[in-house]
Amino acid sequence: MKATATRPKIMVTGGGRGVVGHVGARLLADLADAAGLTRVFSEALAGLRQRQGGHDPGRIAVDLAVMLADGGEAIADLAVLRDQPGLFGPVASDPTAWRLLSQLDESLLAGLRAARARAREVAWAQHAEVRGDLPQSMVAGRQVEGLVLDIDATIVICHSEKESATRTWKKTFGYHPLLCFLDNTGEALSGLLREGRAGSNTTADHIAVLDQALAQIPDAVRHGTPILLRADSAGSSHGFLAHIRTLRQQQHLDIRFSVGAAITEPVRAAIQAATGWLCAVDTDGDLRDHAEVCEITGLFDAAGWPEGTRFLVRRERPHPGAQLTLFDTVEGWRHQVVATDTPPGNGSVQHLEARHRAHARVEDRIRCGKNTGFGRFPSRVFAINQAWLHLALTGIDLLAWTQALLLDGDLAHAEPKKLRYRLLHVAARLTRTARRTRLAITADWPWTDTLTSAFNRLAALPRPAG
């Protein structure tokens, strides 16, 4: 009989000294300082500080964002930072953190959004200094010029009675936040917490989220850089698209849209009359079997759509279990329509359709975001939960900046869970000699060099003046 390998026998005691955990989370906290986020948060919340010797409200907000980026799910998880003062310094108590969240009204949240935009400008300037231009979105093996913004809504289920949590269109109970992510870097530009019954295609909410997202982009980049706004059919309301056109005409932004469009009876007739179908392309840019695209602009009355809107249709053989309309069932194809105001000559029909299909990446951003703070909300009070959402978006930004500025290889594109398991939750020995604090990570941890290199790159980042 062959013996099976066993784990080495251990004896567990509580006498260890100088050992700390979640060392990589200190990287996030220090990056917040290096990008000026802690400072501008402190300035935005200076009016809430009750006494000079108390906790700085801006620092409390940053600690909450770091905790959420590190995988914390409740304010009580601040204990992971607070109980390691040698690594994280003084961290506010749970009641103090609750008190801060309860004071963040809409005016103060607007101040925090403006502060986050200032920190983003610094982070992008640091990226330009040490790594060059921001990464470009890739679609079907080709770059998409400029910035790509993805707007989408999601449902966050609540398991207890919370203010403004209601029945959702999916017959669940909770909130229905609307979010905007930057596809180039994975940053969370803006978010709006809404009651569960909020409509998917509410024009005012889409305008608010887009305007807040654009305000997060530094002025030097926002003006003169092509911006593509992608959304599913919920973002195709004529009022929202008219607002995007207004941004082009009045604010002189080079912004265009690519949104899903409903298949109405005139559109069905246009699809049936369409000719010149081309093979669709997959994510690598290769031709995709059993999928075709075609442009149907001009084959139906497009009244109400902005002038210059083009319509692309994709049809593919349905996979087992696909939800089909009666029209799809009769035709034997599953159809999807895209509306875009990208003018002819700026990419083939196949590329424009594949460019829109890459909007699906936002679903991964949202899934990861739900594990970085906004998958559950801590309070019965809606205003507190709105503040929590803002800090969760800040935590997502800290992760994105860490990957863009400090990491290489697969970890520069990894999801938060992998970052936490390999970098953020690492333990180390903390020692203090010659008035200097040192962290010693075990030499045989596979990602020790990656983490130490990240800290070295952080130390070398240019700092904002003042």
JOVEN-V19228 format. One record per residue. N is the residue number from 0. RES is the residue in three letters. PHI is phi in whole degrees, 0 to 359 (* if undefined). OMEGA is omega in whole degrees, 0 to 359 (NA if undefined). D_LAST is the distance of its C-alpha to the last C-alpha in whole Angstrom. Layout:
[[N	RES	PHI	OMEGA	D_LAST] [N	RES	PHI	OMEGA	D_LAST]]
//
This chain:
[[0	MET	*	182	72] [1	LYS	274	181	68] [2	ALA	286	177	66] [3	THR	271	180	62] [4	ALA	292	179	59] [5	THR	240	175	58] [6	ARG	287	178	54] [7	PRO	295	179	54] [8	LYS	289	182	55] [9	ILE	229	172	52] [10	MET	238	186	52] [11	VAL	260	176	49] [12	THR	229	180	48] [13	GLY	249	185	45] [14	GLY	262	182	44] [15	GLY	293	180	41] [16	ARG	235	173	39] [17	GLY	75	180	35] [18	VAL	261	180	35] [19	VAL	233	178	33] [20	GLY	243	179	33] [21	HIS	56	183	30] [22	VAL	298	181	28] [23	GLY	295	177	27] [24	ALA	294	175	26] [25	ARG	295	176	23] [26	LEU	299	179	22] [27	LEU	295	181	21] [28	ALA	297	180	19] [29	ASP	290	177	17] [30	LEU	293	175	17] [31	ALA	300	177	16] [32	ASP	291	184	13] [33	ALA	294	179	12] [34	ALA	274	179	12] [35	GLY	81	183	10] [36	LEU	296	181	13] [37	THR	299	181	13] [38	ARG	296	184	10] [39	VAL	288	173	11] [40	PHE	296	180	15] [41	SER	297	178	14] [42	GLU	294	182	13] [43	ALA	293	184	16] [44	LEU	250	183	18] [45	ALA	301	181	17] [46	GLY	292	181	21] [47	LEU	270	183	23] [48	ARG	285	186	21] [49	GLN	273	179	25] [50	ARG	211	186	24] [51	GLN	298	183	21] [52	GLY	277	182	23] [53	GLY	278	179	24] [54	HIS	291	177	22] [55	ASP	287	181	19] [56	PRO	303	178	20] [57	GLY	296	178	17] [58	ARG	292	177	18] [59	ILE	298	180	22] [60	ALA	298	179	21] [61	VAL	293	178	20] [62	ASP	299	177	22] [63	LEU	296	179	25] [64	ALA	295	178	24] [65	VAL	296	179	24] [66	MET	299	179	27] [67	LEU	292	177	28] [68	ALA	297	180	27] [69	ASP	281	177	29] [70	GLY	107	177	32] [71	GLY	295	183	32] [72	GLU	238	183	34] [73	ALA	213	180	34] [74	ILE	300	178	32] [75	ALA	299	179	34] [76	ASP	289	172	33] [77	LEU	300	179	30] [78	ALA	301	179	32] [79	VAL	299	177	32] [80	LEU	278	187	28] [81	ARG	295	183	29] [82	ASP	276	175	32] [83	GLN	233	184	30] [84	PRO	297	178	27] [85	GLY	294	181	27] [86	LEU	260	187	26] [87	PHE	250	182	24] [88	GLY	74	180	23] [89	PRO	290	179	24] [90	VAL	238	185	25] [91	ALA	297	176	26] [92	SER	286	178	30] [93	ASP	300	179	32] [94	PRO	300	179	33] [95	THR	294	178	29] [96	ALA	295	177	28] [97	TRP	300	182	31] [98	ARG	296	178	30] [99	LEU	298	181	26] [100	LEU	300	181	28] [101	SER	290	181	31] [102	GLN	267	185	28] [103	LEU	278	177	26] [104	ASP	277	184	28] [105	GLU	297	179	28] [106	SER	296	180	25] [107	LEU	290	177	23] [108	LEU	295	176	24] [109	ALA	298	176	23] [110	GLY	295	178	19] [111	LEU	292	177	19] [112	ARG	297	178	20] [113	ALA	296	178	18] [114	ALA	294	179	15] [115	ARG	295	177	17] [116	ALA	296	178	17] [117	ARG	295	178	13] [118	ALA	293	178	13] [119	ARG	297	178	16] [120	GLU	299	178	15] [121	VAL	293	180	12] [122	ALA	300	179	15] [123	TRP	291	177	18] [124	ALA	294	176	15] [125	GLN	297	178	15] [126	HIS	297	179	19] [127	ALA	297	182	20] [128	GLU	287	188	18] [129	VAL	256	184	20] [130	ARG	226	178	23] [131	GLY	91	184	24] [132	ASP	296	176	25] [133	LEU	299	177	25] [134	PRO	297	179	28] [135	GLN	262	176	31] [136	SER	294	180	34] [137	MET	250	178	37] [138	VAL	222	177	40] [139	ALA	51	177	44] [140	GLY	78	180	42] [141	ARG	233	178	40] [142	GLN	281	171	37] [143	VAL	258	185	36] [144	GLU	295	175	34] [145	GLY	86	182	30] [146	LEU	257	179	29] [147	VAL	239	179	32] [148	LEU	255	179	31] [149	ASP	244	177	34] [150	ILE	252	177	35] [151	ASP	201	177	37] [152	ALA	252	178	39] [153	THR	212	178	40] [154	ILE	254	174	42] [155	VAL	247	185	40] [156	ILE	285	175	44] [157	CYS	251	182	43] [158	HIS	258	176	46] [159	SER	212	180	46] [160	GLU	292	176	46] [161	LYS	229	181	42] [162	GLU	302	179	42] [163	SER	71	170	42] [164	ALA	279	186	43] [165	THR	223	175	46] [166	ARG	295	182	49] [167	THR	259	180	48] [168	TRP	292	176	49] [169	LYS	267	179	50] [170	LYS	66	171	52] [171	THR	257	183	49] [172	PHE	225	179	47] [173	GLY	162	181	44] [174	TYR	251	181	41] [175	HIS	224	183	40] [176	PRO	292	176	36] [177	LEU	245	191	35] [178	LEU	228	176	33] [179	CYS	226	179	31] [180	PHE	243	173	30] [181	LEU	267	185	28] [182	ASP	295	182	31] [183	ASN	300	188	29] [184	THR	235	184	27] [185	GLY	85	179	28] [186	GLU	292	178	25] [187	ALA	264	188	27] [188	LEU	283	183	25] [189	SER	200	179	27] [190	GLY	198	180	30] [191	LEU	230	177	32] [192	LEU	280	184	34] [193	ARG	228	177	38] [194	GLU	294	186	41] [195	GLY	299	183	44] [196	ARG	273	179	46] [197	ALA	300	183	43] [198	GLY	290	179	45] [199	SER	290	186	43] [200	ASN	247	181	43] [201	THR	290	185	42] [202	THR	299	184	41] [203	ALA	299	180	38] [204	ASP	293	178	37] [205	HIS	296	178	36] [206	ILE	296	180	35] [207	ALA	298	182	32] [208	VAL	293	179	31] [209	LEU	295	180	31] [210	ASP	297	177	29] [211	GLN	294	179	26] [212	ALA	294	179	26] [213	LEU	296	179	26] [214	ALA	294	178	23] [215	GLN	281	181	21] [216	ILE	274	180	21] [217	PRO	306	184	19] [218	ASP	305	184	20] [219	ALA	296	180	20] [220	VAL	266	184	22] [221	ARG	299	179	24] [222	HIS	262	178	26] [223	GLY	103	178	28] [224	THR	255	176	28] [225	PRO	299	179	31] [226	ILE	235	176	31] [227	LEU	248	176	34] [228	LEU	259	178	35] [229	ARG	246	176	37] [230	ALA	203	174	39] [231	ASP	280	185	43] [232	SER	296	177	45] [233	ALA	294	180	44] [234	GLY	264	184	41] [235	SER	259	178	44] [236	SER	298	184	44] [237	HIS	296	178	45] [238	GLY	294	179	43] [239	PHE	292	180	40] [240	LEU	293	176	41] [241	ALA	296	177	41] [242	HIS	296	178	37] [243	ILE	299	178	36] [244	ARG	296	177	38] [245	THR	297	177	37] [246	LEU	299	178	33] [247	ARG	290	188	35] [248	GLN	278	187	36] [249	GLN	262	180	34] [250	GLN	259	176	31] [251	HIS	58	174	32] [252	LEU	272	178	31] [253	ASP	272	184	33] [254	ILE	246	177	33] [255	ARG	227	185	37] [256	PHE	239	171	39] [257	SER	216	187	41] [258	VAL	228	173	43] [259	GLY	290	180	46] [260	ALA	230	180	49] [261	ALA	290	178	52] [262	ILE	264	179	55] [263	THR	270	180	57] [264	GLU	298	176	61] [265	PRO	299	179	60] [266	VAL	293	178	58] [267	ARG	299	178	60] [268	ALA	296	178	63] [269	ALA	294	179	60] [270	ILE	297	180	60] [271	GLN	293	181	64] [272	ALA	271	186	64] [273	ALA	291	175	61] [274	THR	229	177	62] [275	GLY	76	179	60] [276	TRP	293	180	59] [277	LEU	240	177	57] [278	CYS	296	175	56] [279	ALA	287	178	53] [280	VAL	246	179	50] [281	ASP	265	186	49] [282	THR	294	179	45] [283	ASP	267	181	46] [284	GLY	91	178	47] [285	ASP	275	178	51] [286	LEU	295	184	54] [287	ARG	255	180	54] [288	ASP	291	173	58] [289	HIS	61	175	59] [290	ALA	215	184	56] [291	GLU	223	179	56] [292	VAL	230	181	54] [293	CYS	201	175	55] [294	GLU	261	181	54] [295	ILE	242	178	56] [296	THR	301	179	54] [297	GLY	88	181	57] [298	LEU	269	176	59] [299	PHE	208	182	58] [300	ASP	285	183	57] [301	ALA	257	179	53] [302	ALA	300	180	53] [303	GLY	97	178	50] [304	TRP	278	178	48] [305	PRO	302	179	46] [306	GLU	300	180	47] [307	GLY	92	179	47] [308	THR	290	178	47] [309	ARG	249	182	49] [310	PHE	235	180	50] [311	LEU	243	179	51] [312	VAL	235	176	53] [313	ARG	242	174	53] [314	ARG	231	179	56] [315	GLU	210	177	57] [316	ARG	294	186	60] [317	PRO	292	175	59] [318	HIS	277	180	58] [319	PRO	302	179	60] [320	GLY	91	180	59] [321	ALA	295	178	57] [322	GLN	277	186	57] [323	LEU	242	171	59] [324	THR	279	177	60] [325	LEU	299	178	64] [326	PHE	299	179	63] [327	ASP	298	181	61] [328	THR	297	181	64] [329	VAL	292	184	67] [330	GLU	283	182	65] [331	GLY	81	179	64] [332	TRP	231	170	61] [333	ARG	261	188	57] [334	HIS	249	172	56] [335	GLN	220	182	52] [336	VAL	241	179	51] [337	VAL	241	174	47] [338	ALA	249	179	46] [339	THR	215	175	44] [340	ASP	254	171	43] [341	THR	293	186	42] [342	PRO	288	176	44] [343	PRO	304	181	47] [344	GLY	93	180	46] [345	ASN	246	179	43] [346	GLY	127	179	45] [347	SER	290	176	48] [348	VAL	302	180	49] [349	GLN	297	181	49] [350	HIS	292	181	46] [351	LEU	296	178	45] [352	GLU	290	178	46] [353	ALA	294	178	45] [354	ARG	299	179	41] [355	HIS	289	183	42] [356	ARG	298	177	44] [357	ALA	292	173	41] [358	HIS	303	181	39] [359	ALA	300	179	41] [360	ARG	298	181	38] [361	VAL	296	178	36] [362	GLU	294	175	39] [363	ASP	291	178	38] [364	ARG	300	181	34] [365	ILE	293	179	35] [366	ARG	301	178	38] [367	CYS	292	179	35] [368	GLY	297	178	33] [369	LYS	292	173	35] [370	ASN	265	179	35] [371	THR	231	170	31] [372	GLY	123	187	32] [373	PHE	261	173	33] [374	GLY	277	174	37] [375	ARG	209	183	37] [376	PHE	246	194	36] [377	PRO	275	193	36] [378	SER	237	169	37] [379	ARG	283	186	40] [380	VAL	270	184	37] [381	PHE	298	182	36] [382	ALA	299	178	33] [383	ILE	295	179	32] [384	ASN	292	175	33] [385	GLN	295	176	31] [386	ALA	296	178	28] [387	TRP	299	178	29] [388	LEU	300	180	29] [389	HIS	298	180	26] [390	LEU	290	176	25] [391	ALA	295	177	27] [392	LEU	297	176	26] [393	THR	296	177	22] [394	GLY	298	177	24] [395	ILE	297	177	26] [396	ASP	298	180	23] [397	LEU	300	176	21] [398	LEU	296	181	25] [399	ALA	295	179	25] [400	TRP	294	178	21] [401	THR	300	181	23] [402	GLN	292	184	26] [403	ALA	287	187	24] [404	LEU	261	194	21] [405	LEU	240	187	23] [406	LEU	240	176	27] [407	ASP	230	173	30] [408	GLY	68	186	34] [409	ASP	292	180	35] [410	LEU	289	177	32] [411	ALA	289	180	30] [412	HIS	233	184	32] [413	ALA	285	174	34] [414	GLU	284	183	34] [415	PRO	306	182	32] [416	LYS	300	179	35] [417	LYS	294	178	36] [418	LEU	300	182	32] [419	ARG	294	183	33] [420	TYR	293	187	36] [421	ARG	260	185	35] [422	LEU	238	192	31] [423	LEU	291	186	30] [424	HIS	263	182	33] [425	VAL	293	175	33] [426	ALA	262	180	34] [427	ALA	204	176	33] [428	ARG	264	182	34] [429	LEU	257	179	31] [430	THR	229	178	32] [431	ARG	228	178	30] [432	THR	221	178	31] [433	ALA	50	177	29] [434	ARG	62	177	26] [435	ARG	234	178	25] [436	THR	264	182	26] [437	ARG	236	174	28] [438	LEU	247	179	29] [439	ALA	246	178	32] [440	ILE	271	182	33] [441	THR	306	186	37] [442	ALA	291	185	38] [443	ASP	264	173	41] [444	TRP	287	189	38] [445	PRO	301	185	39] [446	TRP	247	178	35] [447	THR	298	181	33] [448	ASP	297	179	32] [449	THR	298	182	31] [450	LEU	289	179	29] [451	THR	294	177	28] [452	SER	296	179	27] [453	ALA	297	177	25] [454	PHE	296	179	23] [455	ASN	293	177	23] [456	ARG	295	178	21] [457	LEU	298	180	19] [458	ALA	296	183	18] [459	ALA	270	182	18] [460	LEU	296	173	15] [461	PRO	295	182	12] [462	ARG	257	177	9] [463	PRO	294	179	6] [464	ALA	283	176	4] [465	GLY	87	NA	0]]
//
